[in-house]
Amino acid sequence: MTADDPALPAFARHRLFPWIAAAPFVLWPLYILSRGEVRWEMIAVMVLVPLMAFTRRRLFAGLLPVGLVAFLYDAMRFVKNVGLSPERVHDCDLRAAEVALFGVSVDGGPMGTLHDVFQAHPNVALDALCAVPYGTYIYTILAAAIFLYRRDFRRLQRFTWTFFLLNVAGFITYHVYPAAPPWYFHAHGCAVDLAARASAGPNLARVDALLGVDYFRGFYGRSNDIFGAVPSLHVAYPTLLALETWPYLNRPMRVVAVAYAALMCFAAVYLDHHWVIDVVVGLAYAAALLALVRRAFRPPAPVPVP
């Protein structure tokens, strides 16, 4: 598509758009490489993103927010502890709230959390089932974006910009309300250590061992937001995906989309990555931000005929 494509947003039709929008995807990899971090994905981004910007402008404009999320996520590691202190991190107080709101009796004993029950009774089949959404959510976001690109470009923009705002809102919340995930509590108790290393948790570690791979340990072990439990963006993503692709899905695919989102909600708790509170807040973030972006991308009102 050319810059005259009427489907493009106004900012993407400007002749300088490819140069300006592609610049971060060249400058950031160069900075990372200058630090001695040789990462194949950075070299790929530095080559492929500018190529897409200049040859597939419409696709690039639609996917730009997703690329910006990847850029921001990588940059977060340099500011992950800015403004944080052990006293500000919510750990045992958040668990206490979880018990008060969603507490259950653990094996007939005192009140605890669902996480306590699941961790006391591990199940390999459930480990493997819950690993599915946790291992595929990034790919489903990209697949949904391509799906919408072929059917409704306006909806694609709504989807990707909501995805971007979800992540920005999540990153901000992680610093305003830093919160330890359940796996951290089960590993460290109430002692907050800002130097603690991220973990995939015992459930996903068992899946890695079962499959003979190092996928989950490598992926979640590099997390930049150890104390970013609230909100659960894991559940926000498939919720957004189901809502925005819904009009173009047949009945079986709608069942799949809802089941995938529901499984992610369960997996977030079962895998010890999020409190139920985090899941509820994540769902609220997805609904609120999608409503906001839908207003911004509302079709223009028809011009009355005189």
Rosetta blueprint (number, residue, H / E / L):
1 M L
2 T L
3 A L
4 D L
5 D L
6 P L
7 A L
8 L L
9 P L
10 A H
11 F H
12 A H
13 R H
14 H L
15 R L
16 L L
17 F H
18 P H
19 W H
20 I H
21 A H
22 A H
23 A L
24 P H
25 F H
26 V H
27 L H
28 W H
29 P H
30 L H
31 Y H
32 I H
33 L H
34 S H
35 R L
36 G L
37 E L
38 V L
39 R L
40 W H
41 E H
42 M H
43 I H
44 A H
45 V H
46 M H
47 V H
48 L H
49 V H
50 P H
51 L H
52 M H
53 A H
54 F H
55 T H
56 R L
57 R H
58 R H
59 L H
60 F H
61 A H
62 G H
63 L H
64 L H
65 P H
66 V H
67 G H
68 L H
69 V H
70 A H
71 F H
72 L H
73 Y H
74 D H
75 A H
76 M H
77 R H
78 F H
79 V L
80 K L
81 N L
82 V L
83 G L
84 L L
85 S L
86 P L
87 E L
88 R L
89 V L
90 H E
91 D L
92 C H
93 D H
94 L H
95 R H
96 A H
97 A H
98 E H
99 V H
100 A H
101 L H
102 F H
103 G L
104 V E
105 S E
106 V L
107 D L
108 G L
109 G L
110 P L
111 M E
112 G E
113 T L
114 L H
115 H H
116 D H
117 V H
118 F H
119 Q H
120 A H
121 H L
122 P L
123 N L
124 V H
125 A H
126 L H
127 D H
128 A H
129 L H
130 C H
131 A H
132 V H
133 P H
134 Y H
135 G H
136 T H
137 Y H
138 I H
139 Y H
140 T H
141 I H
142 L H
143 A H
144 A H
145 A H
146 I H
147 F H
148 L H
149 Y H
150 R L
151 R L
152 D L
153 F H
154 R H
155 R H
156 L H
157 Q H
158 R H
159 F H
160 T H
161 W H
162 T H
163 F H
164 F H
165 L H
166 L H
167 N H
168 V H
169 A H
170 G H
171 F H
172 I H
173 T H
174 Y H
175 H H
176 V H
177 Y L
178 P L
179 A E
180 A L
181 P L
182 P H
183 W H
184 Y H
185 F H
186 H H
187 A H
188 H H
189 G L
190 C L
191 A L
192 V L
193 D L
194 L L
195 A L
196 A L
197 R L
198 A L
199 S L
200 A L
201 G H
202 P H
203 N H
204 L H
205 A H
206 R H
207 V H
208 D H
209 A H
210 L H
211 L H
212 G L
213 V L
214 D L
215 Y H
216 F H
217 R H
218 G H
219 F H
220 Y H
221 G L
222 R L
223 S L
224 N L
225 D L
226 I L
227 F L
228 G E
229 A L
230 V L
231 P L
232 S L
233 L H
234 H H
235 V H
236 A H
237 Y H
238 P H
239 T H
240 L H
241 L H
242 A H
243 L H
244 E H
245 T H
246 W H
247 P H
248 Y H
249 L L
250 N L
251 R H
252 P H
253 M H
254 R H
255 V H
256 V H
257 A H
258 V H
259 A H
260 Y H
261 A H
262 A H
263 L H
264 M H
265 C H
266 F H
267 A H
268 A H
269 V H
270 Y H
271 L L
272 D L
273 H L
274 H L
275 W L
276 V H
277 I H
278 D H
279 V H
280 V H
281 V H
282 G H
283 L H
284 A H
285 Y H
286 A H
287 A H
288 A H
289 L H
290 L H
291 A H
292 L H
293 V H
294 R H
295 R H
296 A H
297 F L
298 R L
299 P L
300 P L
301 A L
302 P L
303 V L
304 P L
305 V L
306 P L
